[in-house]
Amino acid sequence: MKGFKDFLMRGNLVEIAVGLIMATAFASVVTAFTTFLLEVIGKLTGGADFNFDKMEILGFKTVGPLLTAIVAFIIMAAVVYFGVVKPYTAMRQRFVAAEEETTDESVELLREIRDSLRAGRA
């Protein structure tokens, strides 16, 4: 039982569960935004329909849904990249740079204290 309790109380398991829940919720937001974006593009292009579900090529009826899924995937990937990944990367670089500067000052201060203690002992 102790091993099972340790497994459940491990931080990584909770973090993964929270990430999965957030990803599921975020997926519905991105899907809704993609649908909206396809509708806006359709209106701007004079009523072009991006729903290829009724399309049939060489007797294959599944080509239309495949094209619809590909277009939706490309739009979703762009939304996630430009809406989440790029801002996150920029924010992370800004905060990591600030932390490195703080660390460098702390290390320098500790070095000064060490040197003054060594000088006092000698």
Buried (B, 14 or more C-beta within 10 A) or exposed (E): EEEEEEEEEEEEEEEEEEEEEEEEEEEEEBEEBBBEBBEEEBEEEEEEEBBBEEBEEEEEEEBBBBBBEEBBEEBBEEBBEEEEEEEEEEEEEEEEEEEEEEEEEEEEEEEEEEEEEEEEEE
